[in-house]
Structures are given as C-alpha cells and as structure tokens.
Amino acid sequence: MAETIVMPRQGNSVESCVLLKWRVKEGDEVQPKTIVADVETDKASFEVEAGVAGTVLKLVRSEGDDVPVMQPIAYVGKAGEALPGTPADAGAAASSAPPPASPMAALPTATASAPASSPSASAGSSAASPRARLLAASQGVDATGMAGTGPGGRVIERDVRAALSATAPATPAAIEAALKSGVKLPAHGTGIGGRVTVADVAAAPASVPSAPVVAAPSSSRDFPGKTTETKVKGIRKLIADRMAESLATTAQFTLNASAVAVRLQELRARLKASDPALGLTGVTIGDLVVYATSRTLKRFPSLNAHFVRSSGGDTIVEFESVHIGVACDTPRGLMVPVVRNADTLSLKQISDETKRLADACRGSAIKPDELNGSTFSVSNVGAFGIESFTPVLNLPEVAILGVGGIGLKPVQKGSDVAFLPHVGLSLTINHMVVDGAPAAKFLKALCDAIAEVDLLLAY
C-alpha cells in the first residue's frame, strides 16, 4: 500500500505550514532521507524528508498552499500502486494513525497531539485548538459553531480569522461589553469606518445574525504606472495578523524617556578593546540594555507578565523568571527569538545567546520553540538613528521596550550646562493591565540602571 507523506508538526503552537517549493515531481524515486519539499511555518522555514523509499505517486498539494499539520502532501509507493482513498480521508487516517518514519514527522509532539486521535477532535467542528479558542474569546465570538479546516474537522486559528474577516471590526471596549453581556457583536457598527462601538453592543438583541461585510475590490488597473503585487502569506501574513490583533484587542500606551549613556558607552569601549580571549569584544549596546532590563524586571513583576483573555474570564500571569524576546530583522520579516532565563545569565551569556538566535533566524535555522515563551520583549532600532518610537505589544505580553539611538542632550550642572549622551527608551504597556505610574517607575528604574550599568554588573 502507498505511504503517505504528511505536513509535519513544527512545534506545539504551529497549526499549518505554507508549502514553498517541491523538490521532487511525480515519478521521481526517493529514499527516506530525500528532501521532498521546503515548507514555511509562521516563524521559520524547514525541509521535509520523504521518510520512506519508493516512487512519488502523487503530489496532492500545490506550491503556495497553506496546509494544516498532519495532512497529506504526497504519496509514495511502487509505480502503479493504488492511492489510499481521497486526500481528506487519508488526512483523517494519517491523524489517527502513527505518522511515517520521517524524522520530522516522527517527533513526539506530532504523534502525541494529533487532533483526530483525541475525543474532543472527534466531535468535528465543535472542537477548537487552544489558539483558536483564545482568539475567538478575545474577539467576543463563539468558535464552537464554526466549520473547521484542521485535522478531523478541528477549528484552528485561521478558521477564526476567516470568520472575523467577514464581520466589522470592533473597539476593545465593545468586545469587552459583548463578552460580559453574552451577545454577539453586530455585523455593522456606527463608529468610524463601520467600527462596532459599546453603544452598538448595548443596542444589539440577544442574538444578532452576522452578515459579511463586502469591501469594494481594488485592482492594479485602478492606478497608473507599473505596479507589483505580492500575495501576503507565511511569516508576512503572521506579522500583519498579529500586529492588527495586538492593536485591536489591547489598550496600548507608550512612555518615552532617556537614560544617561556615558558609562554605557565607556563600558562598551572597554569591552571592545579587551583581550579577545575573554570573548567580550562582541558585546553591544543592545546586549547591555537587555542585561539591565532583565535585572530591573525582577523588581517589577507586573510588567514581566501575560494577559490571557478567555471565555472563562481574563487572567494576569506574572512570571518569576525573565524570558526576553529580542526583535530581529531578517530577510523574511520580523522575528522575536527568546533569550530564556535572561535574569540568571551573565552579560557574556546574554550577548552570545542573542547572536546565536539572530544568526539562526537569518539563516532560517531557528527552531519554533525558540520563538515562543517570551515574557517581555525588547526592540532595538537605535542603529538606524531613531530617537523614539511606539513599539507594538507582542501578545500576550503586557509590555515591550523600544530602544532608540544615542544622542547628546543638555543637562544642567549647577550654573553650567553640559551635553551628555543619552539613549532613547520607549515603553509600551497594555493599559488594561498595567497603570501608567508602575510603568513610569519601571522606566525610571531602568534609566537609573543603564546610567550605572558598570555597577549593575557587580550585583
């Protein structure tokens, strides 16, 4: 019987992958280690091995398809051998049976969490993944009645997003009101751009049928001159969705300050000129700021936290350990790898780990688990001469620090004025969780820590 190659699961939080490129064609002979396809999750790119030997009988997915994990992408067997059922039937079978011998498909997370093998998944569209439930609850919609496209008919995150795209956007206050009152969000609102407001929710009946909002299509023919159209998918689509979700579901508030950077620059110069055998010449200003942040956060647990919204009630989760996500620019887009337990690492360890993660992101070798689990994020654009900016929260975190460039600022000393270097800092918080005063105290403490960063190393 022909063997099925399924889309492997790349980490517990990955629900689908984009099939970037086929490396084989129908009729090709493959071995277990033969690379058959390149795929992209919402975080990184990977190669898929055949896992079995034989002839490629059928490629059931096309390049560019967004394929749910553990669903068939190809069949391998003897030439002329019959294929197992339809792709949908085979997908259900592949989800409930042990996966093929591909090293990637045989990961413990893939076999242990195949949705169709659990009782909840067998309920069809009534079952929803944790990420789908969280997104649906945060938007005031019910995921249980949706049609699922995941394995075994499971509702996954993209199903919820598809349902949300057919309704009008709503303000965070309107979503909160809908959740509390138990009504569905109206399909149309009276706010700016048709946005649903609290007044619309109050005026809505107990059950409001949702109707799709049809937007006027746009075409490159509507604009003069040459244009380029690029389909939004993969990591670019993830960034777009997450940024929109972050701004739509939180009350974001940014505070700006600057820290005296005299000792920061002096210490950086000393480290750069140190004996290469010490391994400190590569420590950057950004590394020093991350080090200072990890130590300061220990005194402000309310900012080292997550805000989790669900139908069972909202929850604030404060963490004892500090896991800092460091925003990284890559050719494929923004990635935020995580420096775990940063509060326990030395300056050199933070510097080495940050560089390792950044190199892995740029080389598409980053692991999905290395991009999850941050409790606070840092975004550094100082190298581009930016003085201050408004970083967007990395959900479900409640705070993110933006680091700007270093510039001279006047400081009064007695009757004289001195121009001292300062580094710009921008702290965005979720005002639904953190008030302005605690955030300001944290930012002030961080400025003090950076100003005395040489003493901070002795703690």
C-alpha positions as semicolon CSV with decimal commas, in nm:
position;residue;x (nm);y (nm);z (nm)
1;M;0,000;0,000;0,000
2;A;0,122;0,350;-0,080
3;E;0,271;0,550;0,209
4;T;0,150;0,899;0,297
5;I;0,383;1,195;0,349
6;V;0,211;1,442;0,580
7;M;0,287;1,802;0,666
8;P;0,496;1,760;0,983
9;R;0,416;1,946;1,302
10;Q;0,683;2,208;1,377
11;G;0,630;2,284;1,745
12;N;0,321;2,269;1,963
13;S;0,185;2,608;1,856
14;V;0,212;2,555;1,478
15;E;-0,121;2,469;1,314
16;S;-0,033;2,496;0,945
17;C;0,262;2,542;0,710
18;V;0,296;2,702;0,368
19;L;0,435;2,467;0,103
20;L;0,703;2,686;-0,051
21;K;0,861;2,457;-0,308
22;W;0,852;2,097;-0,427
23;R;1,197;1,938;-0,461
24;V;1,056;1,633;-0,643
25;K;0,798;1,561;-0,910
26;E;0,562;1,274;-0,970
27;G;0,752;0,968;-1,091
28;D;1,076;1,051;-0,908
29;E;1,245;0,785;-0,697
30;V;1,307;0,888;-0,334
31;Q;1,484;0,749;-0,029
32;P;1,387;0,808;0,336
33;K;1,635;1,099;0,365
34;T;1,540;1,259;0,032
35;I;1,423;1,619;0,073
36;V;1,085;1,636;-0,099
37;A;0,972;1,988;-0,014
38;D;1,055;2,319;0,151
39;V;0,785;2,446;0,388
40;E;0,742;2,762;0,592
41;T;0,563;2,795;0,923
42;D;0,454;3,127;1,062
43;K;0,804;3,152;1,211
44;A;1,071;2,978;1,004
45;S;1,149;2,758;0,701
46;F;1,211;2,383;0,709
47;E;1,281;2,088;0,482
48;V;1,054;1,784;0,467
49;E;1,206;1,441;0,417
50;A;1,027;1,156;0,240
51;G;1,062;0,921;0,537
52;V;1,013;0,618;0,308
53;A;1,165;0,477;-0,010
54;G;0,975;0,442;-0,334
55;T;0,826;0,631;-0,627
56;V;0,645;0,962;-0,588
57;L;0,294;0,861;-0,697
58;K;0,105;1,183;-0,636
59;L;0,168;1,538;-0,515
60;V;-0,164;1,636;-0,358
61;R;-0,075;1,994;-0,267
62;S;0,049;2,285;-0,478
63;E;0,327;2,531;-0,408
64;G;0,190;2,821;-0,206
65;D;-0,081;2,614;-0,033
66;D;-0,133;2,668;0,340
67;V;-0,155;2,309;0,464
68;P;-0,274;2,209;0,815
69;V;-0,020;1,998;1,001
70;M;-0,055;1,619;0,980
71;Q;-0,245;1,647;0,650
72;P;-0,123;1,461;0,337
73;I;0,100;1,640;0,089
74;A;0,218;1,343;-0,120
75;Y;0,202;0,967;-0,166
76;V;0,499;0,733;-0,217
77;G;0,489;0,366;-0,315
78;K;0,551;0,127;-0,601
79;A;0,492;0,251;-0,955
80;G;0,126;0,199;-1,048
81;E;0,021;0,126;-0,691
82;A;-0,325;0,248;-0,588
83;L;-0,352;0,558;-0,373
84;P;-0,522;0,541;-0,033
85;G;-0,872;0,700;-0,059
86;T;-0,924;1,070;-0,103
87;P;-0,688;1,334;0,041
88;A;-0,945;1,421;0,308
89;D;-0,995;1,059;0,414
90;A;-0,623;0,998;0,410
91;G;-0,572;1,307;0,623
92;A;-0,805;1,175;0,889
93;A;-0,633;0,838;0,878
94;A;-0,290;0,996;0,899
95;S;-0,400;1,197;1,202
96;S;-0,530;0,892;1,389
97;A;-0,251;0,653;1,293
98;P;0,121;0,668;1,369
99;P;0,298;0,900;1,122
100;P;0,552;0,771;0,871
101;A;0,914;0,721;0,958
102;S;1,021;1,073;0,857
103;P;1,243;1,213;1,134
104;M;1,043;1,537;1,130
105;A;0,702;1,369;1,120
106;A;0,802;1,131;1,398
107;L;0,864;1,400;1,656
108;P;0,693;1,321;1,987
109;T;0,485;1,639;1,965
110;A;0,346;1,528;1,631
111;T;0,229;1,186;1,746
112;A;0,111;1,290;2,090
113;S;-0,100;1,583;1,978
114;A;-0,258;1,460;1,654
115;P;-0,603;1,618;1,687
116;A;-0,806;1,336;1,536
117;S;-0,685;1,089;1,798
118;S;-0,841;1,283;2,086
119;P;-1,205;1,258;2,193
120;S;-1,259;1,631;2,155
121;A;-1,141;1,630;1,796
122;S;-1,383;1,354;1,705
123;A;-1,665;1,594;1,775
124;G;-1,595;1,768;1,446
125;S;-1,642;2,141;1,424
126;S;-1,728;2,166;1,794
127;A;-1,361;2,109;1,879
128;A;-1,123;2,403;1,858
129;S;-0,750;2,435;1,912
130;P;-0,627;2,636;2,215
131;R;-0,507;2,920;1,991
132;A;-0,840;2,926;1,808
133;R;-1,035;2,936;2,135
134;L;-0,816;3,213;2,275
135;L;-0,852;3,429;1,963
136;A;-1,227;3,370;1,943
137;A;-1,277;3,452;2,310
138;S;-1,069;3,770;2,283
139;Q;-1,287;3,887;1,992
140;G;-1,619;3,801;2,152
141;V;-1,711;3,525;1,907
142;D;-1,804;3,159;1,953
143;A;-1,565;2,913;1,790
144;T;-1,769;2,602;1,861
145;G;-2,014;2,657;1,576
146;M;-1,753;2,728;1,311
147;A;-1,659;2,493;1,029
148;G;-1,308;2,364;1,089
149;T;-1,040;2,302;0,831
150;G;-0,796;2,133;1,066
151;P;-0,738;1,760;1,100
152;G;-1,063;1,579;1,174
153;G;-1,264;1,899;1,117
154;R;-1,099;2,076;1,408
155;V;-1,141;2,455;1,425
156;I;-0,797;2,616;1,408
157;E;-0,679;2,975;1,430
158;R;-0,713;3,051;1,061
159;D;-1,081;2,945;1,071
160;V;-1,147;3,203;1,342
161;R;-0,960;3,469;1,146
162;A;-1,163;3,388;0,836
163;A;-1,484;3,431;1,035
164;L;-1,362;3,758;1,184
165;S;-1,271;3,893;0,840
166;A;-1,637;3,866;0,740
167;T;-1,754;4,094;1,022
168;A;-1,700;4,459;1,106
169;P;-1,407;4,549;1,336
170;A;-1,490;4,632;1,696
171;T;-1,334;4,852;1,961
172;P;-1,173;4,678;2,263
173;A;-1,445;4,827;2,485
174;A;-1,715;4,685;2,256
175;I;-1,556;4,340;2,268
176;E;-1,539;4,362;2,647
177;A;-1,906;4,464;2,664
178;A;-2,010;4,181;2,431
179;L;-1,822;3,925;2,640
180;K;-1,980;4,046;2,962
181;S;-2,335;4,069;2,826
182;G;-2,317;3,745;2,629
183;V;-2,436;3,895;2,299
184;K;-2,284;3,858;1,957
185;L;-2,109;4,155;1,803
186;P;-2,326;4,333;1,543
187;A;-2,226;4,284;1,182
188;H;-2,213;4,662;1,131
189;G;-2,117;4,944;1,364
190;T;-2,179;5,316;1,388
191;G;-1,820;5,407;1,468
192;I;-1,553;5,536;1,233
193;G;-1,522;5,312;0,928
194;G;-1,815;5,097;1,043
195;R;-1,639;5,000;1,367
196;V;-1,864;4,841;1,631
197;T;-1,883;5,053;1,948
198;V;-2,015;4,995;2,301
199;A;-2,339;5,171;2,202
200;D;-2,386;4,924;1,916
201;V;-2,342;4,630;2,155
202;A;-2,591;4,781;2,401
203;A;-2,847;4,820;2,124
204;A;-2,793;4,470;1,986
205;P;-3,052;4,196;2,051
206;A;-2,958;3,878;2,232
207;S;-2,874;3,710;1,904
208;V;-2,756;3,904;1,602
209;P;-2,707;3,720;1,272
210;S;-2,372;3,802;1,126
211;A;-2,358;3,918;0,766
212;P;-2,039;3,950;0,568
213;V;-1,910;4,297;0,501
214;V;-1,821;4,314;0,134
215;A;-1,539;4,556;0,060
216;A;-1,500;4,717;-0,279
217;P;-1,227;4,528;-0,464
218;S;-0,919;4,715;-0,573
219;S;-0,705;4,634;-0,872
220;S;-0,370;4,745;-1,004
221;R;-0,567;4,864;-1,307
222;D;-0,707;5,143;-1,091
223;F;-0,362;5,301;-1,061
224;P;-0,143;5,445;-1,337
225;G;0,212;5,324;-1,398
226;K;0,387;4,999;-1,319
227;T;0,284;4,809;-1,007
228;T;0,400;4,496;-0,826
229;E;0,157;4,267;-0,647
230;T;0,276;4,020;-0,382
231;K;0,048;3,772;-0,211
232;V;0,060;3,813;0,165
233;K;0,138;3,474;0,318
234;G;0,369;3,291;0,553
235;I;0,555;3,500;0,807
236;R;0,447;3,829;0,643
237;K;0,083;3,736;0,694
238;L;0,151;3,632;1,051
239;I;0,313;3,968;1,126
240;A;0,020;4,152;0,971
241;D;-0,237;3,949;1,165
242;R;-0,055;3,976;1,496
243;M;0,002;4,350;1,472
244;A;-0,364;4,409;1,387
245;E;-0,478;4,178;1,666
246;S;-0,243;4,343;1,915
247;L;-0,373;4,692;1,844
248;A;-0,737;4,583;1,824
249;T;-0,751;4,387;2,149
250;T;-0,538;4,594;2,389
251;A;-0,522;4,949;2,520
252;Q;-0,166;5,039;2,426
253;F;0,005;5,332;2,594
254;T;0,365;5,444;2,539
255;L;0,600;5,632;2,772
256;N;0,923;5,788;2,643
257;A;1,237;5,862;2,842
258;S;1,613;5,871;2,801
259;A;1,899;5,733;3,009
260;V;2,240;5,891;3,053
261;A;2,470;5,676;2,839
262;V;2,812;5,800;2,949
263;R;2,908;5,483;3,138
264;L;2,721;5,269;2,886
265;Q;2,948;5,394;2,607
266;E;3,260;5,381;2,825
267;L;3,193;5,020;2,923
268;R;3,120;4,924;2,563
269;A;3,452;5,077;2,455
270;R;3,642;4,889;2,727
271;L;3,479;4,559;2,634
272;K;3,556;4,611;2,267
273;A;3,922;4,678;2,348
274;S;3,953;4,384;2,591
275;D;4,155;4,067;2,535
276;P;3,975;3,863;2,263
277;A;4,036;3,552;2,471
278;L;3,777;3,681;2,718
279;G;3,508;3,672;2,450
280;L;3,374;4,017;2,536
281;T;3,471;4,217;2,228
282;G;3,135;4,146;2,061
283;V;2,917;4,278;2,345
284;T;2,695;4,555;2,205
285;I;2,498;4,845;2,348
286;G;2,186;4,637;2,286
287;D;2,327;4,350;2,491
288;L;2,395;4,586;2,781
289;V;2,040;4,722;2,765
290;V;1,893;4,370;2,762
291;Y;2,112;4,283;3,063
292;A;1,993;4,591;3,253
293;T;1,631;4,517;3,157
294;S;1,648;4,159;3,280
295;R;1,771;4,273;3,621
296;T;1,525;4,562;3,654
297;L;1,223;4,347;3,563
298;K;1,282;4,131;3,870
299;R;1,165;4,428;4,079
300;F;0,855;4,488;3,863
301;P;0,677;4,154;3,814
302;S;0,361;4,326;3,688
303;L;0,546;4,409;3,366
304;N;0,701;4,063;3,332
305;A;0,360;3,915;3,266
306;H;0,097;3,788;3,021
307;F;-0,265;3,896;2,988
308;V;-0,475;3,597;2,882
309;R;-0,834;3,650;2,773
310;S;-1,079;3,362;2,756
311;S;-1,450;3,292;2,782
312;G;-1,389;3,170;3,137
313;G;-1,252;3,507;3,244
314;D;-0,942;3,719;3,197
315;T;-0,619;3,621;3,373
316;I;-0,295;3,803;3,451
317;V;0,001;3,567;3,474
318;E;0,317;3,707;3,637
319;F;0,643;3,519;3,586
320;E;0,929;3,475;3,829
321;S;1,181;3,406;3,552
322;V;1,255;3,667;3,286
323;H;1,241;3,539;2,928
324;I;1,320;3,829;2,695
325;G;1,214;3,830;2,331
326;V;1,467;4,023;2,122
327;A;1,320;4,158;1,797
328;C;1,533;4,059;1,499
329;D;1,514;4,190;1,142
330;T;1,554;3,913;0,884
331;P;1,513;3,888;0,506
332;R;1,184;3,708;0,571
333;G;1,049;3,968;0,814
334;L;1,039;4,039;1,186
335;M;1,121;3,754;1,422
336;V;1,139;3,761;1,801
337;P;1,361;3,481;1,936
338;V;1,365;3,432;2,312
339;V;1,660;3,462;2,549
340;R;1,539;3,232;2,824
341;N;1,614;3,294;3,191
342;A;1,789;3,617;3,099
343;D;1,785;3,726;3,464
344;T;2,022;3,440;3,551
345;L;2,264;3,485;3,259
346;S;2,585;3,683;3,264
347;L;2,641;3,970;3,022
348;K;2,858;3,746;2,803
349;Q;2,597;3,470;2,803
350;I;2,322;3,713;2,702
351;S;2,541;3,852;2,424
352;D;2,634;3,506;2,294
353;E;2,276;3,376;2,306
354;T;2,134;3,684;2,135
355;K;2,382;3,649;1,849
356;R;2,318;3,276;1,816
357;L;1,945;3,328;1,793
358;A;1,976;3,616;1,548
359;D;2,204;3,411;1,321
360;A;1,959;3,119;1,336
361;C;1,671;3,348;1,238
362;R;1,856;3,498;0,944
363;G;1,971;3,155;0,829
364;S;1,623;3,000;0,864
365;A;1,763;2,754;1,117
366;I;1,564;2,881;1,414
367;K;1,351;2,625;1,598
368;P;0,983;2,704;1,661
369;D;1,024;2,660;2,036
370;E;1,298;2,926;2,034
371;L;1,040;3,179;1,911
372;N;0,782;3,112;2,183
373;G;0,754;3,177;2,554
374;S;0,883;3,533;2,599
375;T;0,753;3,729;2,899
376;F;0,883;4,071;2,787
377;S;1,024;4,198;2,458
378;V;1,291;4,444;2,350
379;S;1,302;4,608;2,007
380;N;1,622;4,798;1,925
381;V;1,628;5,034;1,625
382;G;1,895;5,267;1,761
383;A;2,138;5,172;1,486
384;F;1,908;5,345;1,237
385;G;1,922;5,678;1,418
386;I;1,569;5,654;1,560
387;E;1,531;5,861;1,877
388;S;1,196;5,722;2,000
389;F;0,908;5,521;1,862
390;T;0,595;5,329;1,962
391;P;0,669;4,956;1,975
392;V;0,365;4,729;1,937
393;L;0,293;4,474;2,210
394;N;0,397;4,116;2,144
395;L;0,081;3,939;2,264
396;P;0,009;3,811;2,522
397;E;0,284;4,017;2,690
398;V;0,181;4,335;2,872
399;A;0,493;4,542;2,799
400;I;0,762;4,594;2,537
401;L;1,069;4,817;2,543
402;G;1,184;5,013;2,240
403;V;1,549;5,119;2,230
404;G;1,648;5,422;2,025
405;G;1,977;5,576;1,928
406;I;2,224;5,766;2,144
407;G;2,232;6,145;2,112
408;L;2,353;6,446;2,308
409;K;2,113;6,617;2,545
410;P;2,170;6,927;2,763
411;V;2,197;6,859;3,137
412;Q;2,220;7,139;3,391
413;K;2,504;7,105;3,643
414;G;2,488;7,391;3,888
415;S;2,507;7,708;3,685
416;D;2,657;7,529;3,387
417;V;2,502;7,318;3,112
418;A;2,673;7,004;2,986
419;F;2,582;6,800;2,682
420;L;2,578;6,431;2,773
421;P;2,494;6,126;2,558
422;H;2,152;5,975;2,627
423;V;1,992;5,658;2,491
424;G;1,624;5,684;2,399
425;L;1,381;5,439;2,559
426;S;1,013;5,385;2,470
427;L;0,798;5,159;2,687
428;T;0,461;5,042;2,553
429;I;0,223;4,883;2,804
430;N;-0,122;4,730;2,795
431;H;-0,316;4,986;2,997
432;M;-0,586;4,726;3,056
433;V;-0,338;4,550;3,285
434;V;-0,067;4,799;3,387
435;D;-0,127;5,156;3,501
436;G;0,088;5,449;3,398
437;A;0,250;5,501;3,739
438;P;0,400;5,149;3,778
439;A;0,518;5,163;3,417
440;A;0,680;5,503;3,476
441;K;0,852;5,370;3,789
442;F;0,992;5,077;3,594
443;L;1,118;5,303;3,314
444;K;1,279;5,537;3,568
445;A;1,446;5,241;3,742
446;L;1,572;5,113;3,408
447;C;1,716;5,455;3,318
448;D;1,899;5,458;3,652
449;A;2,029;5,104;3,595
450;I;2,161;5,195;3,250
451;A;2,323;5,513;3,383
452;E;2,508;5,299;3,640
453;V;2,546;4,989;3,422
454;D;2,905;4,930;3,535
455;L;2,787;4,899;3,896
456;L;2,492;4,684;3,790
457;L;2,737;4,416;3,672
458;A;2,853;4,374;4,032
459;Y;2,508;4,277;4,163
